[in-house]
Amino acid sequence: MSEPADGPLDAVDEAILAELAAAYAAADPPPSDLDLRVRFALAVGGLNAEVARLSGDLLAGSGARAGGGQPRTVAFEAASLSVMVTVVERPDGLRRLDGWLAPPAQLRVELRAAGSRTATHAVTADEGGRFAFDDVPPGLAQLTVRLAGSGRTVVTPAVDL
């Protein structure tokens, strides 16, 4: 006679679950900086924010003109705004970010680097929606775009630059 499937866990069940957890830990361990990423993401709390989703992250071009590593293009989508950023590593190890907003608008764009609760860089996009940050340190970063007149913001997930 067998026990019901929803019966209490016994020592055999616990041993199987422990082996399964060990297999997952070996094959796909959590990132070493997971706690930092979670705290960084939670620091946005309290904003009247629309959270954009990451819609693309790919290497772009040969990097011949970049003077550093290969350029990378990262795109974010929200209901009210799209943001695309090209990230280039400079020879000194810092990053240059060239970005575009769609629809284009002169909006305030802020960048928050890891370890900071407030914006570390801020610019206003031009009438074509273009903006740039020239001296961004490597590591996690997050963009905030302040939507004109509404008091709302669009916040991107943190990405590793």
N, C-alpha and C positions, 0 to 999 in steps of 0.2 A: 504494500500500500504506500502511495506517495503522499508527501505533505503538500498542502496548498501552496501555490506559487507566491502568495502574499504572506507567507508565514514569516516568523522572525528570523533574522540572520543568525547563523551559527558559525562555529569556528572554521568550517570548510568554506563558507561564503566569504568570510573575512580574509582567509588565505588567498582565495581567488582574486578578490578585489585588491589586495596588497600587491600581488603579482602583476595585475593589470596596471595599477598605478606606477609600478616600477618600470614596466615596459613603455608607458607613455613618457615618463620622465627621461628615459634613455633616448627614445626616438624623437621626441619633440619637447624639449625642456622649455619652460617659460623664459623669456628674455631676462638677462641679468639686471636690466634696468626697468623692469616692469613696475616696481613700486614708484620709481621716479616718474614714469609716464602717467601713472594713475593720478598721483598728486598734482602733476602739471596740468592734466586735463580738468581736474576738479577745481582748480583755482579760478576757473572762469565762472563759477557759480555766482548767482545773484545778478547776472546780466540779463537784460531782456534780449536774448539772442536767438537767432535762427542758426542752427548748426548745419554747416555745409558737409557734404560727404566727399571723400576722396574718390575722384572719378578716373584718374589716370596718374601714373608715375612711371616714366620711361626715360631712358637715355636718349639724347638727341645729338645728331651730328657727330663730327669727328673730334671736336675740341681743339682743332688746330689754332683757332684764334683766341681761345680762352686763356691761354697762358697757364693753365692748371689742369685739373681733371676734366673728364668728359662732361659736357653740359647735361643737365637732367631737367625734364619738364614735368611739373606736378600740376594737376588740374583738380579743382573743387567745384561742386555743383550744389546750389541751394535753390529754393523756389524763386527767390527774388534776384539772385545774382550768381554769376559764374566768375571764378577767379582762376587764372593760369599764371604760373610762375616758372621761369627758367632759372635754375640754380647753377652757378659756375664757381668752381673752386679757384681762388686766386693763388698766385705763387707763394704768398705769405701764410696760406692756410685758412684765411678768412673766406667768406662766401659773398658773391654778388648775386642779388636776386633782381631780375627784371620781370615785372608783372603787368597783367592786363585785366581789366574788369569788363564784364559784359552783362548788361548793356553798359556802354562807356559812360562814365560820369566823373565829375570832380568830387570824389569822396575821400574822406580821411581813412588811410590804411595804416594800421599799427602792427608791429611785429613784436612778439614776446618770446625771448630766448629762454631756454631752460634755466631754472633756478630763479626766475623773476616772476613776481606776482603782478607787475605792471608792464606796460609797453617799454621795450628797450630801444625801439626805433619807430619813428612815425613820419609819414609824408602825406601829401594830398595828391591824388592821382590827377593827371591833366585832363583836358576836355575829351581826349580820346580814350580815357580810362587807363593810361599807362602810368606806372610808378616803378621806383627802383630803390633798393637798399644796397649800399656798397660795402659795408664792413660788418657782416654778420658772422658771429663765431659758429663753428661747427657744433652739432648737437641738435636736440629737439627745439623746434620753433613752431609757433602758431600765429596765424594772421587773424586780425579782427578788422572788419570793414564797417565803418559807421555810416548808416543810411541817412541821407539828408532829410531833415524835416520830420522824421518819424520817431526819432529817439531809439530806433531798433538797431541792432548790429547783426552782422553775419560773422560767425566764428568758424574757422577751419579746425579740423583735427590736428593734433601735433604731428609733425613729420620730422624725421631725422635728416638734417642737412649735411 
